[in-house]
Amino acid sequence: MVKQQSRVWIGVYVIADLLTTFAAFALAYFVRFHTDLLSVTKGVNPFTQYLWLLPLILLFWPALFYLHGLYSLKRLRSRTDELFSIVWAVAMGTAAMLFVALYARVYYLYGPPEVSGRYEYSQLVLGLFVGFDVFGLALVRTLIRSEREARWRRGLGLRNILIAGAGQLGRTVADKFIDHQELGFRVVGFLDDRLRGEFSGHRGIPIVGGLDEIADVVERMTVDSLYIALPLEAHKRIRELVAFAHREALDAKVAWDYLTDVSIRAGVEDLDGMPIISLSEPPIRGWNWLAKRIMDVVVSSALLLWLAIPFAVIALLIKLTSKGPVLYKQQRMGLDGKPFVIFKFRSMYVDAERDTGPVWAVSDDPRRTPVGRFMRRFSIDELPQLLNVLRGDMSLVGPRPERPAFVKEFKERIPQYMLRHKVKCGMTGWAQVNGWRGNTSIEKRIEHDLYYIQNWSLGLDVKILWRTWRAVLHKHAY
């Protein structure tokens, strides 16, 4: 039922996105060629010629929006994140259209003029289209979200949920529905035997009866769906409740209490018809993994080419001011806890840890060279990690990699520490742009790393990169 409810709203968003995009496209053409705002010097191509791009919009936009998480109905996602995702998706879609149009134009370059000219498009029209589309999509999505929330505040279209079990698991299930009201569900009560008389309710949700009273409660409260949140040792009772739900045509769901201890989403696999629950699913996989990897390769390659001359100057300064290699190589822990060699510009004197062993760097660290102090201030020493990104050891954005000695200490002391290794480590991350960088609270860094993993999207990656760049420009640690 949750999936069915979600599909309805996803369909609304897909249709609204396509209609808005087509309207933005038509408006861009009208503003460019049929108003006095912009002068026309090269003639006016008919709008029917631009309609050749419509199939590409119908193909690219839903796919790109899906890859950027714009059809994931998450209440906790901020509107800023959604806007970044919209900008990124529209820009990539427009670039893809330009590429296809350019290919078609070259292919038909030596054909009849009426054919080769069909694939000529005004760059200004496409530029206006990007602006209009981003604005229109953000506005329409805000209106849809507001309308959904207004309907549910009025009690329209809500589906009633009954939760069997008022223990910690049942309360967690209730919290999920309360915190995700965008799905349109209302928890009407708990069923529980043990807590009756000593449980006054949870977030306004009362116990409405015992487990044996389910038939009366379902009839009295018009229940649409039953969520069973009982401990595994109550398997006999769980089977009875499932059988009742089937007899009454209720939508039945069973929440497994072990999953409350897992921070990364579980997945269900099929083993010759037998459902198997995987507790170690990679959080970024499939098309999402491919999109993130493409961004890593494109951006890291472009930056390495752009920074080639500055890198040479920095290398020369390091060589002239201190003995030792230009690059500092160090072992770090990466994806799935596998070690790799990280590259950095050497900012300390050779054998700086000979007497101390692995220790955290501190402000005004006496082990730093004069050039190293400058590089550390602007995080320039981290830039060679673009090579690690290009090689696939790291990503542009992700949890920062730690040294094996620190990983061994932290995984024994901090619960769920190793979950951060279910994604590639990054040059920058959500913890770093929120101030948890270097020798700061490891618990806070883990908290932010897990938030990033659970809420990942390309839009969030772009937001983190932008905040990192802005922090570097303002000359303070991010």
TORKOL-4160 file (C-alpha; in steps of 0.2 Angstrom, whole numbers, padded with zeros to 4 digits, m for minus):
478
<pt num="1" X="0000" Y="0000" Z="0000"/>
<pt num="2" X="0014" Y="0012" Z="0004"/>
<pt num="3" X="0021" Y="0009" Z="m0013"/>
<pt num="4" X="0004" Y="0011" Z="m0022"/>
<pt num="5" X="0002" Y="0028" Z="m0012"/>
<pt num="6" X="0019" Y="0033" Z="m0017"/>
<pt num="7" X="0017" Y="0028" Z="m0036"/>
<pt num="8" X="0002" Y="0040" Z="m0037"/>
<pt num="9" X="0011" Y="0055" Z="m0031"/>
<pt num="10" X="0027" Y="0050" Z="m0041"/>
<pt num="11" X="0015" Y="0050" Z="m0057"/>
<pt num="12" X="0009" Y="0067" Z="m0052"/>
<pt num="13" X="0026" Y="0074" Z="m0051"/>
<pt num="14" X="0032" Y="0066" Z="m0068"/>
<pt num="15" X="0017" Y="0073" Z="m0077"/>
<pt num="16" X="0019" Y="0090" Z="m0069"/>
<pt num="17" X="0038" Y="0090" Z="m0072"/>
<pt num="18" X="0035" Y="0086" Z="m0091"/>
<pt num="19" X="0021" Y="0099" Z="m0093"/>
<pt num="20" X="0031" Y="0112" Z="m0084"/>
<pt num="21" X="0047" Y="0108" Z="m0095"/>
<pt num="22" X="0037" Y="0109" Z="m0111"/>
<pt num="23" X="0029" Y="0126" Z="m0105"/>
<pt num="24" X="0047" Y="0132" Z="m0101"/>
<pt num="25" X="0053" Y="0127" Z="m0118"/>
<pt num="26" X="0039" Y="0136" Z="m0127"/>
<pt num="27" X="0041" Y="0151" Z="m0117"/>
<pt num="28" X="0059" Y="0152" Z="m0120"/>
<pt num="29" X="0056" Y="0151" Z="m0139"/>
<pt num="30" X="0042" Y="0165" Z="m0138"/>
<pt num="31" X="0053" Y="0177" Z="m0127"/>
<pt num="32" X="0068" Y="0174" Z="m0139"/>
<pt num="33" X="0059" Y="0177" Z="m0156"/>
<pt num="34" X="0042" Y="0185" Z="m0153"/>
<pt num="35" X="0046" Y="0199" Z="m0140"/>
<pt num="36" X="0056" Y="0215" Z="m0141"/>
<pt num="37" X="0067" Y="0210" Z="m0126"/>
<pt num="38" X="0080" Y="0202" Z="m0137"/>
<pt num="39" X="0085" Y="0207" Z="m0155"/>
<pt num="40" X="0084" Y="0194" Z="m0169"/>
<pt num="41" X="0099" Y="0195" Z="m0181"/>
<pt num="42" X="0099" Y="0178" Z="m0189"/>
<pt num="43" X="0081" Y="0174" Z="m0194"/>
<pt num="44" X="0068" Y="0165" Z="m0185"/>
<pt num="45" X="0067" Y="0146" Z="m0186"/>
<pt num="46" X="0049" Y="0139" Z="m0184"/>
<pt num="47" X="0044" Y="0132" Z="m0168"/>
<pt num="48" X="0040" Y="0115" Z="m0176"/>
<pt num="49" X="0059" Y="0113" Z="m0179"/>
<pt num="50" X="0061" Y="0114" Z="m0160"/>
<pt num="51" X="0048" Y="0101" Z="m0157"/>
<pt num="52" X="0060" Y="0089" Z="m0164"/>
<pt num="53" X="0068" Y="0090" Z="m0147"/>
<pt num="54" X="0052" Y="0085" Z="m0138"/>
<pt num="55" X="0056" Y="0066" Z="m0138"/>
<pt num="56" X="0072" Y="0069" Z="m0130"/>
<pt num="57" X="0064" Y="0079" Z="m0116"/>
<pt num="58" X="0052" Y="0065" Z="m0114"/>
<pt num="59" X="0066" Y="0053" Z="m0113"/>
<pt num="60" X="0080" Y="0062" Z="m0103"/>
<pt num="61" X="0070" Y="0072" Z="m0090"/>
<pt num="62" X="0061" Y="0058" Z="m0081"/>
<pt num="63" X="0077" Y="0047" Z="m0081"/>
<pt num="64" X="0088" Y="0061" Z="m0075"/>
<pt num="65" X="0076" Y="0067" Z="m0062"/>
<pt num="66" X="0075" Y="0049" Z="m0055"/>
<pt num="67" X="0094" Y="0047" Z="m0054"/>
<pt num="68" X="0094" Y="0064" Z="m0044"/>
<pt num="69" X="0082" Y="0057" Z="m0032"/>
<pt num="70" X="0068" Y="0069" Z="m0037"/>
<pt num="71" X="0055" Y="0056" Z="m0037"/>
<pt num="72" X="0060" Y="0050" Z="m0019"/>
<pt num="73" X="0046" Y="0056" Z="m0007"/>
<pt num="74" X="0057" Y="0060" Z="0007"/>
<pt num="75" X="0050" Y="0073" Z="0020"/>
<pt num="76" X="0068" Y="0076" Z="0027"/>
<pt num="77" X="0075" Y="0082" Z="0011"/>
<pt num="78" X="0077" Y="0101" Z="0011"/>
<pt num="79" X="0071" Y="0112" Z="m0003"/>
<pt num="80" X="0088" Y="0118" Z="m0005"/>
<pt num="81" X="0094" Y="0100" Z="m0009"/>
<pt num="82" X="0079" Y="0098" Z="m0021"/>
<pt num="83" X="0084" Y="0114" Z="m0030"/>
<pt num="84" X="0102" Y="0109" Z="m0032"/>
<pt num="85" X="0095" Y="0092" Z="m0039"/>
<pt num="86" X="0084" Y="0101" Z="m0051"/>
<pt num="87" X="0097" Y="0113" Z="m0058"/>
<pt num="88" X="0109" Y="0098" Z="m0060"/>
<pt num="89" X="0096" Y="0087" Z="m0069"/>
<pt num="90" X="0090" Y="0101" Z="m0081"/>
<pt num="91" X="0108" Y="0106" Z="m0085"/>
<pt num="92" X="0113" Y="0088" Z="m0089"/>
<pt num="93" X="0097" Y="0085" Z="m0099"/>
<pt num="94" X="0100" Y="0101" Z="m0109"/>
<pt num="95" X="0118" Y="0096" Z="m0112"/>
<pt num="96" X="0113" Y="0079" Z="m0118"/>
<pt num="97" X="0100" Y="0087" Z="m0130"/>
<pt num="98" X="0114" Y="0099" Z="m0137"/>
<pt num="99" X="0125" Y="0084" Z="m0140"/>
<pt num="100" X="0111" Y="0074" Z="m0149"/>
<pt num="101" X="0107" Y="0089" Z="m0159"/>
<pt num="102" X="0125" Y="0092" Z="m0164"/>
<pt num="103" X="0128" Y="0074" Z="m0169"/>
<pt num="104" X="0112" Y="0075" Z="m0180"/>
<pt num="105" X="0118" Y="0091" Z="m0188"/>
<pt num="106" X="0135" Y="0084" Z="m0192"/>
<pt num="107" X="0128" Y="0068" Z="m0198"/>
<pt num="108" X="0116" Y="0078" Z="m0210"/>
<pt num="109" X="0129" Y="0092" Z="m0214"/>
<pt num="110" X="0131" Y="0087" Z="m0232"/>
<pt num="111" X="0112" Y="0083" Z="m0235"/>
<pt num="112" X="0099" Y="0094" Z="m0242"/>
<pt num="113" X="0098" Y="0111" Z="m0233"/>
<pt num="114" X="0080" Y="0107" Z="m0227"/>
<pt num="115" X="0087" Y="0092" Z="m0218"/>
<pt num="116" X="0103" Y="0099" Z="m0211"/>
<pt num="117" X="0095" Y="0115" Z="m0206"/>
<pt num="118" X="0082" Y="0106" Z="m0196"/>
<pt num="119" X="0095" Y="0103" Z="m0182"/>
<pt num="120" X="0101" Y="0121" Z="m0179"/>
<pt num="121" X="0095" Y="0128" Z="m0163"/>
<pt num="122" X="0097" Y="0145" Z="m0154"/>
<pt num="123" X="0109" Y="0143" Z="m0139"/>
<pt num="124" X="0100" Y="0158" Z="m0132"/>
<pt num="125" X="0083" Y="0149" Z="m0132"/>
<pt num="126" X="0091" Y="0134" Z="m0123"/>
<pt num="127" X="0099" Y="0146" Z="m0110"/>
<pt num="128" X="0082" Y="0154" Z="m0107"/>
<pt num="129" X="0074" Y="0137" Z="m0106"/>
<pt num="130" X="0086" Y="0131" Z="m0092"/>
<pt num="131" X="0082" Y="0146" Z="m0082"/>
<pt num="132" X="0063" Y="0145" Z="m0085"/>
<pt num="133" X="0063" Y="0126" Z="m0082"/>
<pt num="134" X="0072" Y="0127" Z="m0065"/>
<pt num="135" X="0061" Y="0141" Z="m0059"/>
<pt num="136" X="0045" Y="0133" Z="m0065"/>
<pt num="137" X="0049" Y="0116" Z="m0058"/>
<pt num="138" X="0054" Y="0123" Z="m0041"/>
<pt num="139" X="0037" Y="0133" Z="m0041"/>
<pt num="140" X="0026" Y="0119" Z="m0047"/>
<pt num="141" X="0034" Y="0106" Z="m0035"/>
<pt num="142" X="0032" Y="0118" Z="m0020"/>
<pt num="143" X="0013" Y="0120" Z="m0025"/>
<pt num="144" X="0011" Y="0101" Z="m0026"/>
<pt num="145" X="0019" Y="0099" Z="m0009"/>
<pt num="146" X="0008" Y="0112" Z="m0001"/>
<pt num="147" X="m0008" Y="0105" Z="m0009"/>
<pt num="148" X="m0004" Y="0088" Z="m0002"/>
<pt num="149" X="0000" Y="0094" Z="0015"/>
<pt num="150" X="m0016" Y="0105" Z="0015"/>
<pt num="151" X="m0027" Y="0090" Z="0010"/>
<pt num="152" X="m0020" Y="0079" Z="0024"/>
<pt num="153" X="m0021" Y="0093" Z="0037"/>
<pt num="154" X="m0040" Y="0093" Z="0032"/>
<pt num="155" X="m0040" Y="0074" Z="0034"/>
<pt num="156" X="m0043" Y="0071" Z="0016"/>
<pt num="157" X="m0036" Y="0055" Z="0007"/>
<pt num="158" X="m0028" Y="0048" Z="0023"/>
<pt num="159" X="m0025" Y="0030" Z="0025"/>
<pt num="160" X="m0028" Y="0023" Z="0043"/>
<pt num="161" X="m0014" Y="0013" Z="0051"/>
<pt num="162" X="m0015" Y="0001" Z="0066"/>
<pt num="163" X="0001" Y="m0005" Z="0074"/>
<pt num="164" X="0002" Y="m0021" Z="0083"/>
<pt num="165" X="0015" Y="m0019" Z="0097"/>
<pt num="166" X="0018" Y="m0003" Z="0107"/>
<pt num="167" X="0036" Y="m0007" Z="0112"/>
<pt num="168" X="0051" Y="0002" Z="0105"/>
<pt num="169" X="0049" Y="m0006" Z="0088"/>
<pt num="170" X="0031" Y="m0001" Z="0087"/>
<pt num="171" X="0035" Y="0017" Z="0092"/>
<pt num="172" X="0049" Y="0018" Z="0079"/>
<pt num="173" X="0036" Y="0013" Z="0066"/>
<pt num="174" X="0024" Y="0026" Z="0072"/>
<pt num="175" X="0038" Y="0039" Z="0071"/>
<pt num="176" X="0042" Y="0035" Z="0053"/>
<pt num="177" X="0024" Y="0038" Z="0048"/>
<pt num="178" X="0022" Y="0054" Z="0059"/>
<pt num="179" X="0039" Y="0061" Z="0052"/>
<pt num="180" X="0034" Y="0056" Z="0034"/>
<pt num="181" X="0017" Y="0064" Z="0033"/>
<pt num="182" X="0020" Y="0067" Z="0014"/>
<pt num="183" X="0014" Y="0049" Z="0011"/>
<pt num="184" X="m0003" Y="0052" Z="0018"/>
<pt num="185" X="m0005" Y="0040" Z="0032"/>
<pt num="186" X="m0012" Y="0042" Z="0049"/>
<pt num="187" X="m0008" Y="0030" Z="0064"/>
<pt num="188" X="m0025" Y="0028" Z="0073"/>
<pt num="189" X="m0018" Y="0017" Z="0088"/>
<pt num="190" X="m0008" Y="0003" Z="0095"/>
<pt num="191" X="m0013" Y="m0015" Z="0100"/>
<pt num="192" X="m0004" Y="m0021" Z="0115"/>
<pt num="193" X="m0007" Y="m0033" Z="0129"/>
<pt num="194" X="0008" Y="m0030" Z="0141"/>
<pt num="195" X="0008" Y="m0011" Z="0141"/>
<pt num="196" X="m0011" Y="m0008" Z="0144"/>
<pt num="197" X="m0013" Y="0002" Z="0160"/>
<pt num="198" X="0005" Y="0008" Z="0161"/>
<pt num="199" X="0006" Y="0016" Z="0144"/>
<pt num="200" X="m0002" Y="0033" Z="0141"/>
<pt num="201" X="0002" Y="0034" Z="0122"/>
<pt num="202" X="0016" Y="0039" Z="0111"/>
<pt num="203" X="0016" Y="0056" Z="0102"/>
<pt num="204" X="m0003" Y="0057" Z="0104"/>
<pt num="205" X="m0006" Y="0039" Z="0098"/>
<pt num="206" X="m0015" Y="0029" Z="0111"/>
<pt num="207" X="m0017" Y="0010" Z="0114"/>
<pt num="208" X="m0034" Y="0006" Z="0107"/>
<pt num="209" X="m0035" Y="m0012" Z="0113"/>
<pt num="210" X="m0026" Y="m0029" Z="0116"/>
<pt num="211" X="m0020" Y="m0040" Z="0102"/>
<pt num="212" X="m0036" Y="m0052" Z="0105"/>
<pt num="213" X="m0047" Y="m0037" Z="0101"/>
<pt num="214" X="m0041" Y="m0033" Z="0084"/>
<pt num="215" X="m0057" Y="m0038" Z="0075"/>
<pt num="216" X="m0067" Y="m0026" Z="0085"/>
<pt num="217" X="m0054" Y="m0012" Z="0083"/>
<pt num="218" X="m0053" Y="m0014" Z="0065"/>
<pt num="219" X="m0071" Y="m0013" Z="0062"/>
<pt num="220" X="m0073" Y="0002" Z="0074"/>
<pt num="221" X="m0059" Y="0012" Z="0068"/>
<pt num="222" X="m0060" Y="0008" Z="0049"/>
<pt num="223" X="m0042" Y="0002" Z="0048"/>
<pt num="224" X="m0034" Y="0001" Z="0031"/>
<pt num="225" X="m0017" Y="m0007" Z="0035"/>
<pt num="226" X="m0010" Y="m0017" Z="0049"/>
<pt num="227" X="0009" Y="m0015" Z="0054"/>
<pt num="228" X="0015" Y="m0029" Z="0065"/>
<pt num="229" X="0029" Y="m0023" Z="0076"/>
<pt num="230" X="0031" Y="m0038" Z="0089"/>
<pt num="231" X="0047" Y="m0046" Z="0094"/>
<pt num="232" X="0053" Y="m0061" Z="0085"/>
<pt num="233" X="0050" Y="m0073" Z="0099"/>
<pt num="234" X="0031" Y="m0069" Z="0097"/>
<pt num="235" X="0031" Y="m0078" Z="0080"/>
<pt num="236" X="0015" Y="m0088" Z="0084"/>
<pt num="237" X="0006" Y="m0072" Z="0087"/>
<pt num="238" X="0013" Y="m0064" Z="0072"/>
<pt num="239" X="0006" Y="m0078" Z="0061"/>
<pt num="240" X="m0011" Y="m0076" Z="0069"/>
<pt num="241" X="m0011" Y="m0058" Z="0065"/>
<pt num="242" X="m0006" Y="m0060" Z="0047"/>
<pt num="243" X="m0019" Y="m0074" Z="0045"/>
<pt num="244" X="m0032" Y="m0062" Z="0052"/>
<pt num="245" X="m0026" Y="m0048" Z="0040"/>
<pt num="246" X="m0028" Y="m0059" Z="0025"/>
<pt num="247" X="m0046" Y="m0065" Z="0030"/>
<pt num="248" X="m0051" Y="m0046" Z="0032"/>
<pt num="249" X="m0042" Y="m0041" Z="0016"/>
<pt num="250" X="m0031" Y="m0029" Z="0026"/>
<pt num="251" X="m0014" Y="m0024" Z="0020"/>
<pt num="252" X="m0002" Y="m0032" Z="0032"/>
<pt num="253" X="0016" Y="m0028" Z="0035"/>
<pt num="254" X="0029" Y="m0035" Z="0047"/>
<pt num="255" X="0043" Y="m0025" Z="0055"/>
<pt num="256" X="0058" Y="m0035" Z="0060"/>
<pt num="257" X="0065" Y="m0028" Z="0076"/>
<pt num="258" X="0083" Y="m0032" Z="0071"/>
<pt num="259" X="0082" Y="m0019" Z="0058"/>
<pt num="260" X="0081" Y="m0005" Z="0071"/>
<pt num="261" X="0099" Y="m0008" Z="0074"/>
<pt num="262" X="0104" Y="m0006" Z="0056"/>
<pt num="263" X="0108" Y="0011" Z="0050"/>
<pt num="264" X="0110" Y="0007" Z="0031"/>
<pt num="265" X="0095" Y="0001" Z="0022"/>
<pt num="266" X="0092" Y="m0017" Z="0021"/>
<pt num="267" X="0088" Y="m0025" Z="0004"/>
<pt num="268" X="0078" Y="m0041" Z="m0001"/>
<pt num="269" X="0085" Y="m0053" Z="m0012"/>
<pt num="270" X="0077" Y="m0068" Z="m0021"/>
<pt num="271" X="0085" Y="m0085" Z="m0019"/>
<pt num="272" X="0075" Y="m0096" Z="m0031"/>
<pt num="273" X="0058" Y="m0090" Z="m0024"/>
<pt num="274" X="0064" Y="m0088" Z="m0006"/>
<pt num="275" X="0065" Y="m0070" Z="0000"/>
<pt num="276" X="0082" Y="m0066" Z="0009"/>
<pt num="277" X="0085" Y="m0051" Z="0019"/>
<pt num="278" X="0102" Y="m0043" Z="0016"/>
<pt num="279" X="0109" Y="m0032" Z="0030"/>
<pt num="280" X="0124" Y="m0025" Z="0021"/>
<pt num="281" X="0117" Y="m0018" Z="0005"/>
<pt num="282" X="0128" Y="m0005" Z="m0004"/>
<pt num="283" X="0118" Y="0012" Z="m0001"/>
<pt num="284" X="0124" Y="0019" Z="m0018"/>
<pt num="285" X="0122" Y="0006" Z="m0032"/>
<pt num="286" X="0116" Y="0004" Z="m0050"/>
<pt num="287" X="0112" Y="0020" Z="m0059"/>
<pt num="288" X="0116" Y="0030" Z="m0044"/>
<pt num="289" X="0133" Y="0023" Z="m0043"/>
<pt num="290" X="0136" Y="0026" Z="m0062"/>
<pt num="291" X="0130" Y="0044" Z="m0061"/>
<pt num="292" X="0141" Y="0047" Z="m0046"/>
<pt num="293" X="0156" Y="0039" Z="m0054"/>
<pt num="294" X="0154" Y="0049" Z="m0070"/>
<pt num="295" X="0154" Y="0065" Z="m0060"/>
<pt num="296" X="0170" Y="0060" Z="m0051"/>
<pt num="297" X="0179" Y="0056" Z="m0067"/>
<pt num="298" X="0173" Y="0071" Z="m0077"/>
<pt num="299" X="0176" Y="0084" Z="m0063"/>
<pt num="300" X="0193" Y="0076" Z="m0057"/>
<pt num="301" X="0200" Y="0075" Z="m0075"/>
<pt num="302" X="0195" Y="0093" Z="m0078"/>
<pt num="303" X="0203" Y="0099" Z="m0062"/>
<pt num="304" X="0219" Y="0090" Z="m0065"/>
<pt num="305" X="0221" Y="0098" Z="m0082"/>
<pt num="306" X="0216" Y="0115" Z="m0075"/>
<pt num="307" X="0228" Y="0113" Z="m0060"/>
<pt num="308" X="0243" Y="0106" Z="m0070"/>
<pt num="309" X="0253" Y="0122" Z="m0070"/>
<pt num="310" X="0249" Y="0127" Z="m0051"/>
<pt num="311" X="0254" Y="0109" Z="m0047"/>
<pt num="312" X="0271" Y="0111" Z="m0055"/>
<pt num="313" X="0274" Y="0127" Z="m0045"/>
<pt num="314" X="0269" Y="0120" Z="m0029"/>
<pt num="315" X="0280" Y="0105" Z="m0032"/>
<pt num="316" X="0295" Y="0116" Z="m0036"/>
<pt num="317" X="0292" Y="0126" Z="m0019"/>
<pt num="318" X="0291" Y="0110" Z="m0009"/>
<pt num="319" X="0308" Y="0104" Z="m0017"/>
<pt num="320" X="0316" Y="0121" Z="m0014"/>
<pt num="321" X="0311" Y="0123" Z="0004"/>
<pt num="322" X="0313" Y="0106" Z="0012"/>
<pt num="323" X="0321" Y="0089" Z="0008"/>
<pt num="324" X="0311" Y="0075" Z="0003"/>
<pt num="325" X="0298" Y="0069" Z="m0010"/>
<pt num="326" X="0285" Y="0081" Z="m0017"/>
<pt num="327" X="0270" Y="0069" Z="m0014"/>
<pt num="328" X="0267" Y="0061" Z="0003"/>
<pt num="329" X="0259" Y="0043" Z="0002"/>
<pt num="330" X="0250" Y="0036" Z="0016"/>
<pt num="331" X="0239" Y="0021" Z="0019"/>
<pt num="332" X="0220" Y="0024" Z="0022"/>
<pt num="333" X="0205" Y="0013" Z="0024"/>
<pt num="334" X="0192" Y="0014" Z="0009"/>
<pt num="335" X="0177" Y="0006" Z="0003"/>
<pt num="336" X="0173" Y="m0010" Z="0012"/>
<pt num="337" X="0187" Y="m0007" Z="0024"/>
<pt num="338" X="0200" Y="m0011" Z="0010"/>
<pt num="339" X="0217" Y="m0001" Z="0012"/>
<pt num="340" X="0223" Y="0010" Z="m0002"/>
<pt num="341" X="0237" Y="0023" Z="m0004"/>
<pt num="342" X="0232" Y="0041" Z="m0003"/>
<pt num="343" X="0241" Y="0055" Z="m0011"/>
<pt num="344" X="0245" Y="0072" Z="m0003"/>
<pt num="345" X="0257" Y="0086" Z="m0006"/>
<pt num="346" X="0270" Y="0084" Z="0008"/>
<pt num="347" X="0267" Y="0097" Z="0021"/>
<pt num="348" X="0278" Y="0091" Z="0035"/>
<pt num="349" X="0296" Y="0087" Z="0037"/>
<pt num="350" X="0302" Y="0070" Z="0032"/>
<pt num="351" X="0300" Y="0057" Z="0046"/>
<pt num="352" X="0289" Y="0069" Z="0056"/>
<pt num="353" X="0281" Y="0054" Z="0065"/>
<pt num="354" X="0296" Y="0044" Z="0068"/>
<pt num="355" X="0296" Y="0047" Z="0087"/>
<pt num="356" X="0277" Y="0049" Z="0090"/>
<pt num="357" X="0269" Y="0036" Z="0078"/>
<pt num="358" X="0252" Y="0040" Z="0071"/>
<pt num="359" X="0245" Y="0056" Z="0079"/>
<pt num="360" X="0232" Y="0069" Z="0074"/>
<pt num="361" X="0238" Y="0085" Z="0067"/>
<pt num="362" X="0235" Y="0101" Z="0077"/>
<pt num="363" X="0234" Y="0119" Z="0073"/>
<pt num="364" X="0252" Y="0127" Z="0072"/>
<pt num="365" X="0259" Y="0110" Z="0071"/>
<pt num="366" X="0278" Y="0112" Z="0073"/>
<pt num="367" X="0281" Y="0097" Z="0061"/>
<pt num="368" X="0274" Y="0107" Z="0046"/>
<pt num="369" X="0286" Y="0116" Z="0033"/>
<pt num="370" X="0284" Y="0134" Z="0029"/>
<pt num="371" X="0275" Y="0129" Z="0013"/>
<pt num="372" X="0265" Y="0116" Z="0022"/>
<pt num="373" X="0258" Y="0129" Z="0034"/>
<pt num="374" X="0251" Y="0139" Z="0019"/>
<pt num="375" X="0245" Y="0123" Z="0010"/>
<pt num="376" X="0236" Y="0117" Z="0026"/>
<pt num="377" X="0227" Y="0134" Z="0028"/>
<pt num="378" X="0219" Y="0132" Z="0011"/>
<pt num="379" X="0218" Y="0113" Z="0010"/>
<pt num="380" X="0230" Y="0113" Z="m0005"/>
<pt num="381" X="0239" Y="0098" Z="0001"/>
<pt num="382" X="0223" Y="0088" Z="m0002"/>
<pt num="383" X="0222" Y="0092" Z="m0020"/>
<pt num="384" X="0233" Y="0077" Z="m0027"/>
<pt num="385" X="0219" Y="0066" Z="m0020"/>
<pt num="386" X="0210" Y="0070" Z="m0037"/>
<pt num="387" X="0222" Y="0056" Z="m0043"/>
<pt num="388" X="0214" Y="0044" Z="m0031"/>
<pt num="389" X="0197" Y="0050" Z="m0037"/>
<pt num="390" X="0201" Y="0047" Z="m0055"/>
<pt num="391" X="0209" Y="0030" Z="m0051"/>
<pt num="392" X="0193" Y="0025" Z="m0041"/>
<pt num="393" X="0200" Y="0024" Z="m0024"/>
<pt num="394" X="0190" Y="0039" Z="m0018"/>
<pt num="395" X="0175" Y="0050" Z="m0023"/>
<pt num="396" X="0174" Y="0069" Z="m0023"/>
<pt num="397" X="0162" Y="0068" Z="m0009"/>
<pt num="398" X="0161" Y="0055" Z="0005"/>
<pt num="399" X="0167" Y="0051" Z="0022"/>
<pt num="400" X="0185" Y="0056" Z="0025"/>
<pt num="401" X="0197" Y="0041" Z="0025"/>
<pt num="402" X="0206" Y="0037" Z="0041"/>
<pt num="403" X="0222" Y="0028" Z="0044"/>
<pt num="404" X="0222" Y="0010" Z="0049"/>
<pt num="405" X="0228" Y="0013" Z="0066"/>
<pt num="406" X="0214" Y="0025" Z="0070"/>
<pt num="407" X="0201" Y="0014" Z="0062"/>
<pt num="408" X="0206" Y="m0001" Z="0073"/>
<pt num="409" X="0203" Y="0010" Z="0088"/>
<pt num="410" X="0187" Y="0018" Z="0083"/>
<pt num="411" X="0178" Y="0002" Z="0077"/>
<pt num="412" X="0180" Y="m0005" Z="0094"/>
<pt num="413" X="0175" Y="0010" Z="0103"/>
<pt num="414" X="0161" Y="0018" Z="0092"/>
<pt num="415" X="0145" Y="0008" Z="0087"/>
<pt num="416" X="0142" Y="0007" Z="0068"/>
<pt num="417" X="0158" Y="0016" Z="0064"/>
<pt num="418" X="0162" Y="0004" Z="0050"/>
<pt num="419" X="0146" Y="0008" Z="0041"/>
<pt num="420" X="0154" Y="0023" Z="0034"/>
<pt num="421" X="0165" Y="0011" Z="0024"/>
<pt num="422" X="0150" Y="0005" Z="0014"/>
<pt num="423" X="0153" Y="0020" Z="0002"/>
<pt num="424" X="0169" Y="0027" Z="m0006"/>
<pt num="425" X="0178" Y="0039" Z="0005"/>
<pt num="426" X="0179" Y="0057" Z="m0001"/>
<pt num="427" X="0190" Y="0072" Z="m0003"/>
<pt num="428" X="0176" Y="0082" Z="0007"/>
<pt num="429" X="0160" Y="0077" Z="0015"/>
<pt num="430" X="0145" Y="0082" Z="0025"/>
<pt num="431" X="0154" Y="0081" Z="0042"/>
<pt num="432" X="0168" Y="0093" Z="0035"/>
<pt num="433" X="0156" Y="0106" Z="0028"/>
<pt num="434" X="0147" Y="0106" Z="0045"/>
<pt num="435" X="0163" Y="0110" Z="0055"/>
<pt num="436" X="0168" Y="0092" Z="0060"/>
<pt num="437" X="0185" Y="0092" Z="0052"/>
<pt num="438" X="0202" Y="0086" Z="0058"/>
<pt num="439" X="0205" Y="0083" Z="0077"/>
<pt num="440" X="0186" Y="0086" Z="0082"/>
<pt num="441" X="0173" Y="0074" Z="0089"/>
<pt num="442" X="0173" Y="0058" Z="0080"/>
<pt num="443" X="0156" Y="0054" Z="0086"/>
<pt num="444" X="0149" Y="0069" Z="0078"/>
<pt num="445" X="0159" Y="0065" Z="0062"/>
<pt num="446" X="0151" Y="0048" Z="0062"/>
<pt num="447" X="0134" Y="0055" Z="0064"/>
<pt num="448" X="0136" Y="0066" Z="0049"/>
<pt num="449" X="0144" Y="0053" Z="0039"/>
<pt num="450" X="0129" Y="0041" Z="0042"/>
<pt num="451" X="0117" Y="0055" Z="0038"/>
<pt num="452" X="0126" Y="0058" Z="0021"/>
<pt num="453" X="0125" Y="0039" Z="0017"/>
<pt num="454" X="0106" Y="0038" Z="0021"/>
<pt num="455" X="0101" Y="0054" Z="0012"/>
<pt num="456" X="0113" Y="0053" Z="m0003"/>
<pt num="457" X="0109" Y="0061" Z="m0019"/>
<pt num="458" X="0119" Y="0070" Z="m0033"/>
<pt num="459" X="0111" Y="0086" Z="m0028"/>
<pt num="460" X="0118" Y="0084" Z="m0010"/>
<pt num="461" X="0135" Y="0080" Z="m0018"/>
<pt num="462" X="0135" Y="0096" Z="m0028"/>
<pt num="463" X="0129" Y="0106" Z="m0012"/>
<pt num="464" X="0144" Y="0099" Z="m0002"/>
<pt num="465" X="0156" Y="0103" Z="m0016"/>
<pt num="466" X="0149" Y="0121" Z="m0017"/>
<pt num="467" X="0150" Y="0124" Z="0002"/>
<pt num="468" X="0168" Y="0117" Z="0002"/>
<pt num="469" X="0173" Y="0129" Z="m0012"/>
<pt num="470" X="0165" Y="0143" Z="m0003"/>
<pt num="471" X="0174" Y="0139" Z="0013"/>
<pt num="472" X="0191" Y="0138" Z="0005"/>
<pt num="473" X="0188" Y="0155" Z="m0003"/>
<pt num="474" X="0184" Y="0162" Z="0014"/>
<pt num="475" X="0200" Y="0156" Z="0021"/>
<pt num="476" X="0193" Y="0146" Z="0036"/>
<pt num="477" X="0192" Y="0127" Z="0039"/>
<pt num="478" X="0177" Y="0119" Z="0033"/>
